Amino acid sequence: MDRLGFIILSVLRTNGATNKISSMSVYEIMQAENFSQKGNTIYKKMKGFEQSGYIRRGLKEGHAATFYITPEGCDLLESEKISAGFGRPDSTGPDKQKGESDDEK
């Protein structure tokens, strides 16, 4: 996954777009994160995620398609966070040394 994909999935999850009713349009996603990419670039990335099952289409917002993150997309996002050193099950992240507990900080 690239940075753009990670941000898109994060925006959907952070904003509670986890079902058809609370889904977000590409425009809403762009506003939430101030993307420098064009809407078409984000839409293409989202189409790829849709084909992979990481997001699904929600209810239409006027003429605009909306999207929400699936449980599979949430799992992918979590695994990416862990591989990047954030949200590890053993609570060691980039700001902790291996073997260091919260009391030692």
C-alpha positions in Angstrom: 0.0 0.0 0.0 1.2 3.5 -0.7 0.9 6.6 1.3 -2.2 7.9 -0.6 -4.0 4.6 0.0 -3.1 4.6 3.7 -4.5 8.1 4.1 -7.7 7.3 2.2 -8.5 4.3 4.4 -7.5 6.3 7.5 -9.8 9.2 6.6 -12.7 6.8 6.1 -12.2 5.0 9.4 -11.5 8.2 11.4 -14.6 9.8 10.1 -16.8 6.8 10.9 -17.4 5.8 7.2 -18.0 2.2 8.1 -21.4 1.6 6.6 -23.6 2.6 3.6 -25.3 5.5 5.5 -22.1 7.1 7.0 -20.1 6.8 3.7 -18.1 9.6 2.2 -17.8 11.0 -1.3 -14.4 11.6 -2.9 -15.0 15.4 -2.4 -15.6 14.9 1.3 -12.5 12.7 1.6 -10.5 15.4 -0.2 -11.8 18.1 2.2 -11.0 16.0 5.3 -7.3 15.7 4.4 -6.6 18.7 2.1 -5.2 16.4 -0.7 -3.0 17.9 -3.3 -4.0 15.2 -5.8 -6.9 15.6 -8.1 -10.3 14.0 -7.4 -9.8 11.6 -10.3 -6.6 10.3 -8.8 -8.3 9.6 -5.5 -11.3 8.0 -7.3 -9.0 5.7 -9.2 -7.3 4.6 -6.0 -10.7 4.0 -4.4 -11.8 1.9 -7.4 -8.8 -0.3 -6.8 -9.7 -0.7 -3.1 -13.3 -1.4 -4.1 -12.2 -4.2 -6.4 -9.9 -5.6 -3.6 -12.8 -5.5 -1.1 -11.3 -2.9 1.2 -14.0 -0.4 0.6 -17.6 -0.6 -0.7 -20.0 1.9 -2.2 -22.5 3.6 0.1 -25.7 5.5 -0.6 -25.4 8.2 -3.3 -24.9 11.8 -2.3 -26.9 13.5 -5.1 -25.0 12.3 -8.2 -21.8 11.5 -6.3 -20.8 8.0 -5.4 -19.9 7.5 -1.7 -17.6 4.9 -0.1 -17.0 3.2 3.3 -14.3 1.1 4.7 -15.0 -2.7 5.1 -13.8 -4.9 8.0 -11.1 -6.2 5.6 -10.0 -2.6 4.9 -9.8 -2.0 8.7 -7.7 -5.1 9.0 -5.4 -4.0 6.2 -5.0 -0.5 7.8 -4.1 -2.1 11.2 -1.5 -4.4 9.6 0.0 -1.5 7.8 0.2 0.5 11.1 1.9 -2.5 12.8 4.4 -2.9 10.0 5.2 0.8 10.1 5.9 0.5 13.9 2.6 2.0 15.2 -0.1 0.2 17.1 1.9 -2.9 17.9 0.3 -5.5 20.1 3.3 -5.4 22.5 2.9 -1.6 22.8 6.3 -0.7 21.5 6.2 2.0 18.9 8.7 4.3 17.3 8.9 6.3 20.6 9.8 3.3 22.8 12.9 1.3 23.0 12.5 -2.5 22.7 11.9 -3.8 26.2 11.1 -0.4 27.7 7.9 -0.2 29.7 5.6 2.8 30.2 7.1 3.2 33.7 10.6 3.6 32.3 9.7 6.5 30.0 
